[in-house]
């Protein structure tokens, strides 16, 4: 077995040497690889868009196409939300982590094009200045957690920032090895909504905290506030099934697993009854 592995490594190295030689320089090879990655990213985005258009109701096609180029969401979560809520204007959202409020934002389109308002929570200091410039929603800089009494060690790594105890919980763990660590104060989802006077019936919750999603939702009082639509990142960790069981128990239906990839998308049962699964 060891000899086989050694042979595979040697073969890979020879192939790599040949590839470098054919391009003349390592720098040129790296540039070509970057170009290839960019092209692959574009192809992936096109595939996501095609899947979305083929899956969502035909009567919404014109609205979807009109807003496709304005979407900032990585998986078009914003368009999924609008589709479920019949392209509602003046809705209310809650999003965390919000990063800079634009790149990969699930609520930027809702705010800027459909007049929505709401709450953006983001504990990573590197995003705070841009978030305040880019968005007009209420901003919370404490770290959303299961309670409002904790001081936690936070690992700031751009959009992969998370509570440090979750740094190794998914396939982004290598990126987090050289993060900027500091302490953050916490706020529970219950208190977040009370502090910012959120309505009892909220249109959309976007939760992407790089690992702590289940702990936050597990301590949330679903009898005080409800969400029509929830998108929740899971990154294929064991917490995915726990989140699923928790939300189903509280009246939600999971939809479009073929579209959501490392997210799961949930709709409250009374809303889901009026839409295709």
N, C-alpha and C positions, 0 to 999 in steps of 0.2 A: 504493500500500500504506500509506504514512504517513497519507494522508488518511483511509483506511478505519479505521485504528487510532484516529486522532484522533476520528472520528465515533463509534466504539464507546465510547470513554472519555467523551465528552460525553454520550452517551445514558445511560450508567451513572450519571454524576453527576446528571443531571436526575432519573432514577428515584430516586436516593438522596435528593435534595432533596424530592421529592414524598412519599417515605415518611416522612421526618422531619417534614414539615409535617402529615401526617395523624395522627401520634401526638402532636403538640403540643410535644414536646421531645426532644432527643437522649438525655437520661437515660432517659426512658421507652422509647425505641426500643432502647437498649442492654439494658435490663432484659428486654424482650420477646425480644430475640435470645438472651440467656442462658437464658431459660425454654425457648425453642425448642431450643437445643442440649441442654439437659437431657432434654427429651422425646425427641429423636432418639437420645441415648445409651441411654435406657431401651428404645427400640424395637430398637436394635442388639443390646443384651444379650438381649432376648427372642428375636430371630432366631437368635442363637448358641445359646441353650438349645434351641430347637426343632430346629435342625440336629443338635445333639448327640444328642438323644433319638431322632431319626429314623435316625441313622447307627449308633449303638452297639447291641449285641445286645438284642433284646426282653426276654430273661430278666433283664437288669440294670436294667430300667426302674424298678422300685420302689426299688432302692438309689440310683439316680441322682436320682430325684425327692426322696427323703428327704434327700439331701445338697446339692441344688441351691442352696438358700437359705443354706447354710453356706460355699459356695465363695467364695474370695477371688481366684481367678485371673482374669485379664482375659479369657482365651479358654477358661476351664474346663479348663486343663491338668491341674489336680489331679484332676478327675473322669475325664479320659482315662487318667491314670496308674492310678487305682484300678480302672477298668474293665479295663485290660490285665492287671492283677495280681489280678483277682478280689476286689477290695476287701480286700486283705491288711491284717492288723493287724501292728503291731510291725516295720515295714519300716525301711529306712535310705535317707536322701536326702542329696544335696549340692546346694546352691543358691547361685548367685551371678549378679548382685548381688541382695542380699536386701532392700534398702531398710530399712523399719522392721519388717519381719517379718510385717506384716499386710496392708497395702494392696497389692493386686496380687500377693500372695505365692502361689507355686505349691506351697508346702509347709505353710502354716499349718493347713489342714484335715487334712493327713496327721498332723501332730504332735498337734493338739488333739483330734481325734475318733477317730483310728485308732492312736494310741500310737506313731507313728514317732519316730525320733530321727535325728540326723545332723549335718551341718556347714552353717553359713550364713556366706558370705563377703561382706563389704561394706566397700569402702575409703572411701566418702563419709562424712566426719566428721559431717555433719548428721543421719545416721541412727543413729549408734552408741548413744546413750543410750536411745532408744526400742526399738531392736533388743534390747538387753540386758534391758529390762523385759518386752517382749512375748513373748520366746521362751526356751525352756529348752535348745535345741540348742547345740552348740559353736559359738563365734563367732570368725571370723578377720577381722581388720581390715586386713591387707595386701591389696594388689591382685593378684588372680589374673592371671598373665601366662605367657608361654612359658618364663620362667626365674625363679630366685629371687635374682638378683644385681643387678637393675636398680633405678634410681631414676627414676621417670617423672613428668612433669607431668600432673596430674589436673585435670579440669574438672568442678567440682561444680555440678550443675543439677538438684536434686531427683531424680526418678526417671529423668531423662535424662542423669545424670552418666556420664562416660566418660574414658578416657585421652585427653588433649587432642589427640593426633595423629589421633584418630577423630572429632573434634567435627563435622567437615563431611562425614562419610561417608554420611549418610542424610537423610531428610526432616525430621528434628528439628533440623537445623543452625541454623536461625534462633533457636530457643529457647536454644541454647548460646552465643550471642554475648556474653551478659553473665554468664557463669558465674564462680564463685569458684575461682581456680586456686591449686594448691599441689602440693608434691612428695609422692609416695607410694612406699613400698618395695613390692617385688613378691614373689610366691610362685608357684611353678609348681603346676599341678594335681597333678603327681606328689608333690611335697613336701607339699602341703596334705593329701592323703590319708594320707601316711605320718605326718605330725606329729600328726594327730588320730586315728590308729589306725583308719582306716576298714576295713571288711571287704573281702576281695578281690572279692566279688560284691555290688555295690551295686544297690539296687532302682531308684533314680531319680536322674538328673542334670538339673538345671534350669540352663541357662546363658543369661544375658541381660546382656551387658556393653556393649551399645550400640556394637558394631563390631569388637571384638577376639576374637570367638568362634573364628574359624578359626585364628588364631595360637596360641591356648591349646590347642585340640584337636590341632593339627598337631604339637605337641611333646609330646603325651601318650603314655605307654607303655601301649598297650592290652593288652599281655601280662601286666602286673602287676595291673591292676584292670579290671573289666568292669561295665557298667551294663545293667540289663534294659531300661530305658526312658530316652530322652533327649528333652527338648524344648529347642530352640535357636532363639533369635530371629535373623532374618536381615534384616528390614526391606526386603526386595527389593533388596538390594545385590548387586554381582557376587560377593561372598564366598559367597552361598547355594549356588551350584553347586560351589564348591570344598569346602564343608562336606559337601554331599551325596556327592561322590565319595570323600572321606576316610572317611565313616562307612559307606558301602556296602562299601568295601574292607575295613573292619574288622568286617564281619558284621552290619550293621544294615539294616533295611527302613524306608523312609519310608511313613507312613500318613496317611490322612484329610487330604489337602491342601485339601479343600473346607471343613474345619473350622478349620484352623490359621492361615490368613491370613498375617500377618507372622512367624509361627513356622513351624518344621518339626518334626514329631513322628516320632521314630524308636523302633523296637522291635528288640531283638536277635532275630536270625532264628529261634532256637529257641523264643522266646516267641511271635513273630508267627505261627508255624505253627499255633498253637492259637486264633488269633483271626482275625476277618474283616479283609480289607485295605480 
